[in-house]
Every structure is written in structure tokens, then in C-alpha cells.
Amino acid sequence: MHNNNNTNPDNQPNQTPNRPQRNSKTSPTKTSPAKTSPAKTPAPHERTDEACYQKLPPGLRPFAGSSQRDPLHYASHPYPSMLRFAKHLALHFDSPSTRHSYYRQMRLVHEQSQSDPAEMTEEMLRDYFLYVKTVKCWGSRTIRQAAASAKLFFVGMMDHQDWKIFSQIRTKDDDSLPAVLTRRQVILLLRHIRLRRYRIPIKLIYCCGLRISECLALTIHDIDAKGGKLWIRKSKGNKDRMIPISQTMIADLRRYWKVHQHPILLFPTAGRGACPSDKVAERMGKAIRPMPVSTLQKIIAAARKELNIPVCTPHTLRHSFATHLVEAGASLHTLQALLGHVDIDTTMVYLHVTHRSEQDSRALVETLCQELPR
């Protein structure tokens, strides 16, 4: 592995180096389950991310984004019914994060009632949903998730087929529009972020409309420089998709990769703790995981405050990409494919801007990348 800053400029991220992932010395393969719960108590997202990376067997893709432990692997459960529910969830859902979310909703139920949820009556559950809706003022999506979890527990697992409460719960989403930056604000934001290891992934999120976890999980094998394609693999819903990427952005990624030359990752973490600037590239070249999601979130939050931008998160850049494409003339179905939306109703929120004639999506993406800081 080469970690020097002077490498062949002709090397492209999707062409170098030619090493199989299974032989990477940085792949953690012998971590016991006990190491996923260290004695010290770091922030929850840091603990779960670290555990996820340690569990990755060789040959699998790196993981970026928030991760949750599978309830089936919890050290203990407050009631036997909750252990049974964890097993029930494992049969219904593939994603550990989904299982964790549904389990958490039932944990909140039994904590509020201070009893075994298996012993709850329908009236007790009705009082719980009245409480979270009128006192806690939960959002509509949270209430729907809580209802779905409770239905899986009480109807699917406990077989209370006669309960009417689940047909009585009604909630409606707010018709709020996503926050969107102007092209000028995007340029100012990128110019304000001085370190290239942060600016390049943020620029890629905007230029390709990526989710932050999709961006940070990219590998050198996901870019087809010759074809101008970027492959997003194992994204939300465990789905793959292909999107166009501009040659300008590919050139930026090539220059950035030449700095650290990681054998797999495009955006490896620089690690924690103080490190001399001339050693950062070497540390990144040996990283075993991508840059943490929280790092980019904090960088953008700090820049937003200094630039006095009302709202800006990594996902705001994805919204801005979609809105600017619609303004440039992209069709709704083109945008749906680029964003990876399953339901076109999700994409229709971007119709709050003027829709113009259809153009080639690759030309539109090229236009978005022009004049942005490198």
C-alpha cells in the first residue's frame, strides 16, 4: 500500500490498486463479541459504529452510517415476552436497525405502563397512544411506527385478533417542504470548508444527490470513470442503483484518492486523536472503516452557522440536488431513478419548483458540478 502524496496522476479510483479485498490487512476478522461493548462508555453512535466495523468479515462491503445492534443479541431482556418479540422481529425483518426500532417502541410501551406488555389490555394500550399523541405530541411517522410495532406484538405474536385499537389510530403527515439551498449558498458552503477530506465528500453528496451513508460507504470499485457512472450498492432497502457522475467530479475523486491511496475506501476515516498533518494520509491509507457520518454532520453544522444559513444538513444537499435538477428540466421519473425512491409520491415533493422540458440527465449533472470549488 502506498501512502505518499506523489502518485501517478493517471491512476483512477476505479482502476487502482488491483488487490482483492479479502487480503486486506486492515479487515478485522478475529474480534470476539465481548469487544463490541468496551468498558468505557463512548457516545451510543460511536459504540455501535465501532462494533459494526469490527464484526465485518472479509469480503463484505464497508459500512457507513448509524448502526444498531440486533435485539436478538441484547445481553438481557426485561421480560420473557420481549425476548420472544426479538425473535419474532428477526423472522419478519432483515435489517437490524428496523428490528431495533420496533423493539424500542415496545420498550417504551412497557416502560410507560411499568408492566409486562404481554399482560397489557387493549384499554391500557389505547391510553398509551392517547398519551404519546396528546401529551408527548409525537410526530405522525413516529406514531405510525409505534402502532406498527404494537400491532406486530399484540396481533402478530400475542394473537389478539379482536383488538380494534389499531384501526382507530389515525394520523396525517404535515405538508412541509424540504429545506433547499440556492446554487450560490452551495458554492459558499464548499468554499468555506477548507480541508479537502471533508469538502470532497460533501461536494459528491450534492453533485450526485446521495444519502450521506451512501457517499461514505463508496469504494474504488463503485466508479466507472470511462462510462461516467457511479454505482450505489446495498443502499436503503438493500437496493442497488446506478447514477451518472460528471467527469469533473471523477477528476476530483482521482486527485483526492491519490493522497491516501486506500486499497478499498474512497473516504477512509482519519482516526481519532492528534496527528501531524504529514501523517494524516498514512493513517487514512491504513483505515479499517469509512469516515464517520457524525464528522460530516458536524462540519456542515459549523459552516452553516458561520455562513448564517438557516438550515443545512447533509440531506439538505440531497434535497438541493433534486430541486436544482427539476429547475433545470429533469423529469419526475428521471429524478426518482437518480434518488433511488421506490414510490414516486416521495419524489413529487420536488414539484414545488417550475417543471421545464426534459433534458439529458448526464448533461444536467455535468452542469451542477461546474464552477464548484475543488
TANORHU-V785059 format. One record per backbone hydrogen bond with DSSP energy under -0.5 kcal/mol. CO is the residue of the C=O (numbers start at 1). NH is the residue of the N-H. Records with the same first field share a line. If there is no record, write none. Layout:
CO=NH  NH
This chain:
5=7
8=11
12=15  16
17=19
20=23
21=24
24=27
26=28
30=32
32=35
33=36
34=37
40=42
43=46  47
44=48
45=49
46=50
47=51
48=52
49=53
50=54
51=55
52=56
53=56
57=60
63=290
70=73
71=74
79=82  83
80=84
81=85
82=86
83=87
84=88
85=89
86=90
87=91
88=92
89=93
95=99
96=100
97=101
98=102
99=103
100=104
101=105
102=106
103=107
104=108
105=109
106=110
107=111
108=112
109=113
110=114  115
116=119
117=120
121=125
122=126
123=127
124=128
125=129
126=130
127=131
128=132
129=133
130=134
131=135  136
132=138
139=143
140=144
141=145
142=146
143=147
144=148
145=149
146=150
147=151
148=152
149=153
150=154
151=155  156
152=157
153=158
154=160
155=159
159=161
160=163
164=167  168
165=168  169
168=170
174=176
182=186
183=187
184=188
185=189
186=190
187=191
188=192
189=193
192=194
195=198  199
196=200
198=202
199=203
200=204
201=205
202=206
203=207
204=208
205=209  210
211=215
212=216
213=217
215=218
218=266  267
219=222
220=223
222=224  231
223=225
224=228  229
228=245
229=224
230=232  243
231=233
232=241
235=238
236=239
239=235
241=232
243=230
246=250
247=251
248=252
249=253
250=254
251=255
252=256
253=257
254=258
255=259
256=259  260
257=261
264=220
267=291
276=279  280
277=280  281
279=283
280=284
281=285
282=286
283=286
284=287
289=269
292=295  296
293=297
294=298
295=299
296=300
297=301
298=302
299=303
300=304
301=305
302=306
303=307
304=308  309
305=308
308=310
313=316  317
314=318
315=319
316=320
317=321
318=322
319=323
320=324
321=325
322=326
323=327
324=328
325=329  330
326=329  356
331=335
332=336
333=337
334=338
335=339
336=340  341
343=346  347
344=348
346=349
347=350
348=351
349=352
350=353
360=364
361=365
362=366
363=367
364=368
365=369
366=370
367=370
369=372
